Structures are given as structure tokens and as C-alpha cells.
Amino acid sequence: MLSSFVTALRTLTVLPVPGKDTETFSNSLFWFPMVGLLLGLLQAAPGYLLAWKELSAAFVVLGGIALTRGMHADGLADMVDGFWGGRTREAALRIMKDPNVGSFGAIALSGMMLLKWIAVLKLLELGAFEVIVAGVLLARLVQVLLASTLPYARSEVGTAHSFVNGAGRNHIVVTSLLTLFILLLLFQGGHFVLLVVIGAAFAAGLVTGVLSYRKIGGVTGDVLGAGSELTEVFVWITGAVYSGSYHLFFLI
């Protein structure tokens, strides 16, 4: 079991972790919410430590890229390049495998970073640090849900094949319950906002899953990364809007 946690940390972060990887990589999916919680706390930390909110928001966003080697951001760029640049399933998969970032991917990354910075800035102004953590945590849950419900799209073995192969209902149930437990601890007294951010996360996962299934018939590592990025921005924007409304209501 410890080896599964080691694999989850090594896969999702740049943190140096001693130990041996698990032989069944799909078992590491059980630990994705815990790794998401750790990443969320590390990303939210600048908001506590720095008084300059604009700079803090930038560190939150850039910290997520640094802590994950930019893996999920790269997945978003590759998926957008493939889905919008490839007219057929085969063309899309071929483009997604290309390590170079195209114009569609560059536009998507620029827009994503801007939206994240704006949303995080608002969350910091409201003191809604729990929403920042929740976005990162729920992004990892969505990765598990996508890997457990959709088939691997490539005929050849790729990076995510070992995680998707063997993933199923047990992973969905365990990670969903664990995520919900953590979120209930984070959102004490703010259950309405909690429901809103959970809804935003599932919407992001659904959009990613439907688009991917229709375009390439399943998921790849790039799709899982893109789903993570979309979930973060969906949760942060929605959480900022509803946290702001909640705050305004009590001021009135």
C-alpha cells in the first residue's frame, strides 16, 4: 500500500520520494486525493504568507505548475492542439503525441493561466483559501473518475495506460468518499459553497470526458491532465463567484 502512495506522489509531483513503485499502477489512484490535498495546501500557502495579493495569486498558479512539472498544463495544450487541429481520431492522437505546442495549445494555456490568476486573486481577497485547496483536490479526483470510467484511447501502450488499465468502480467509490470527507473538514460552516464547487468539478469532468470520448473514443494521459486543469479553473471561478455572493449577503 505504501508503494502505491509513493507512485502517486512521483506521478503527480516533483517531490523527491524514497521507496519502491507499486507493481499495479492503478492502485496509486486510491492516493490521488491525498496527493491533491498536499498540493492544494502547498499552493495555497503563499496566500497566507504574502500580503501582496496579486503576487500571491501568481505564486499560487505558478506553484501548481512548478510542483507538477507542468505536466497537466502540457496535457491541456496537447489535447487542445489535437482536438482542434486533427479532423480525424487518428490525426488528433498523432498531434497529441507531438511534444511541440501548437497555436491552439498556446492560446489555451495563456487563457487558462489568466483565468486562474483572476479567480485566485478574488479568492485571496475573500480569504477563501479552502476553495483554492478544493480546486486542486477535486482536480485529482476527476483524473481518477476519467481513468476509471473511460477506456484507454490508444492502441499502443502509452504513459497513462498503466493507470487506466485496472481502474474501476472501487477506485471511484474510495476516492470519492475520501475526497468528500476531506472537503467536509475544509468547508466547515460553508456547505453551500462546498456543493457549488463539487458541482463545478463534476461539470468539468463531464465536459472533458464527453469531448474526449466523442473525439478519440477514450482517454490518454493528456486528457487526464487537461481534465485536471479544467477542474481547477472551473472550481476556482465558480467558488470565487459564490464565495463573493455569500460574503456580500452577510455584509448586507
C-alpha positions, 0 to 999 in steps of 0.5 A, a space after each residue: 500500500 505504501 508503494 502505491 502512495 509513493 507512485 502517486 506522489 512521483 506521478 503527480 509531483 516533483 517531490 523527491 520520494 524514497 521507496 519502491 513503485 507499486 507493481 499495479 499502477 492503478 492502485 496509486 489512484 486510491 492516493 490521488 486525493 491525498 496527493 491533491 490535498 498536499 498540493 492544494 495546501 502547498 499552493 495555497 500557502 503563499 496566500 497566507 504568507 504574502 500580503 501582496 495579493 496579486 503576487 500571491 495569486 501568481 505564486 499560487 498558479 505558478 506553484 501548481 505548475 512548478 510542483 507538477 512539472 507542468 505536466 497537466 498544463 502540457 496535457 491541456 495544450 496537447 489535447 487542445 492542439 489535437 482536438 482542434 487541429 486533427 479532423 480525424 481520431 487518428 490525426 488528433 492522437 498523432 498531434 497529441 503525441 507531438 511534444 511541440 505546442 501548437 497555436 491552439 495549445 498556446 492560446 489555451 494555456 495563456 487563457 487558462 493561466 489568466 483565468 486562474 490568476 483572476 479567480 485566485 486573486 478574488 479568492 485571496 481577497 475573500 480569504 477563501 483559501 479552502 476553495 483554492 485547496 478544493 480546486 486542486 483536490 477535486 482536480 485529482 479526483 476527476 483524473 481518477 473518475 476519467 481513468 476509471 470510467 473511460 477506456 484507454 484511447 490508444 492502441 499502443 501502450 502509452 504513459 497513462 495506460 498503466 493507470 487506466 488499465 485496472 481502474 474501476 468502480 472501487 477506485 471511484 467509490 474510495 476516492 470519492 468518499 475520501 475526497 468528500 470527507 476531506 472537503 467536509 473538514 475544509 468547508 466547515 460552516 460553508 456547505 453551500 459553497 462546498 456543493 457549488 464547487 463539487 458541482 463545478 468539478 463534476 461539470 468539468 469532468 463531464 465536459 472533458 470526458 464527453 469531448 474526449 470520448 466523442 473525439 478519440 473514443 477514450 482517454 490518454 494521459 493528456 486528457 487526464 491532465 487537461 481534465 485536471 486543469 479544467 477542474 481547477 479553473 472551473 472550481 476556482 471561478 465558480 467558488 470565487 463567484 459564490 464565495 463573493 455572493 455569500 460574503 456580500 449577503 452577510 455584509 448586507 
